[in-house]
Amino acid sequence: MTRWAIVDAGPLVALLDRRERHHGWAVDEVRNLAPPLLVCEPVLVEATFLLGQLPAAQDVLLDLLENGALRIAFHLEEHLAEIRALRKKYHDRPMSLADACLVRMAELFDDHCVLTLDSDFTVYRKNGRKLLALIHPGR
């Protein structure tokens, strides 16, 4: 069965940083997913920041975009109302911009799982009350 995914910053960092505790998990999961992995720009910014001490890994992240393994599949300006509503709904967490974009992407790409290390995604819902399909090390 083919699985597609929307990817969060944590698994990208784990994939590119061998010292990260979830590196092996991330490598195994990505191998089992159909390319391209969908991503949004806030996730790329977050991953690049977290890889700040590893400039070669930052370059590999850009290479993944260039070779089509990652695809930016979200334009924030087209979904501002929905992003605001999600951030308001989860104000008690508080929900990051990247997380809100990923939840919105899960609404748009209903056949995709969210590949994440973030346990907040077990709380977030798409389309009001629908659970997100997750690929998470705790599952």
N, C-alpha and C positions, 0 to 999 in steps of 0.2 A: 504494500500500500504506500503510495506516494504521500509524503508529508511536506507541507510548506510552512514557513515560519516568518514571523515578524521578530526581529532580534533587538534586544535591549543592550545597553552599554556593558553590563556585567559580563555576559557571555562573550562579547567581543574582546573585552580586556582579558578574560580568562583564556580565550583562544590564542591570543598573541603574547601572553606573558607566562612563560613556563613555570615561573615561581608562584603563580596564583594557585590557590588550593583547589580550585575547580577546573584547572587546565585540562586534565585528562577527560573529565566529564564533558567539557565544552567541545573538545576535539571529537569525541565519540558521537555526540549529538549532531554536530554539524555534518559529519560524514554521512549520517542517516537522513539528512534533509535534502529536498530537491532545491537546486539553485533557481533563481537567485534568492538570497535572504533579503527580505524587505526591511528597510530602515528609514528613519526620519533624521533630519539634520540635527535636532536637539540631542538625539542619541549619539550621533557622530561627534558632536562637540564634547559631550560628557566623556565618551570613550577616549577621545584624543587627550583631554585634560588628565584623565586617570592614567594614561600611558605617558605622561609628561617626562618621566625619567628614562623612557625607552624610545628615542627618536626613530630607531629602525622599525619598531613595532608601529609607530604612527605612520611611517611610510608604507608599511604592509597594509594597513587599514585603507589608505588611499589607493593602493594597488588593487585591493579587493573591489573597490568601486570602479576603478578603471577597467578591470577585466570582466566585470559583470557578475561576480560572485555575490556582491551586495548591490542593491538597487534602491535609490531614494524614491519612495513611492507615496510621498505625502507632501502636500503644500499647505503649510500652516494657515496662510492667509485665506484659504478657501474653507476653513473649518473653525474660524475664530469663535463663533457662537457656541458650537458644540464643546470646544476646549474650555471656554469660560464656564459652561454649565457643569462639566466634569470637575473642574477645579473647585467650583462652589459646592458641589455635592460632597466632595471628599476633603473639605476644608480642615477637618479635624486630623488629617494624616500628617502634614499637608501634601497634596499631590504635586509632584514636579511637572514642569512643562513637558519633559520627555515622556513621563508616565502617561500624562493626559493624551499626548499624541499617539502613543502606543495603543491605548484603549480605543481611541477613535479609529486607528488603523484596523484594529480587531473588528470593529463594527463594519468597516468598509470591505475588509477581506475576510469574510466569514469562514472561509475554508482554511484559514491559516491559524496556527498555534502561535502563542507568544513564548519565545525562548528567553528566559529571564532567570536571574538569581534572586530577585527582589520578592520577598514574601507579601508585599502589599498587593501584588497581583492576585492573590487568593481572596482578597477583600473586594477589589474593583469588579464592577459589572459592566457589561456592554448592553446597549439598547435597553437601559433601565435596570433589569434584574437578571439578565442572562450571564451565567458563569463564563469566564474566559477559558478557552482551551489552552492549557499551559504545558510547557516543557520546562521543568524545574527540578533541581537535584533532590528536593524533598519528596518528589512524587514517584 
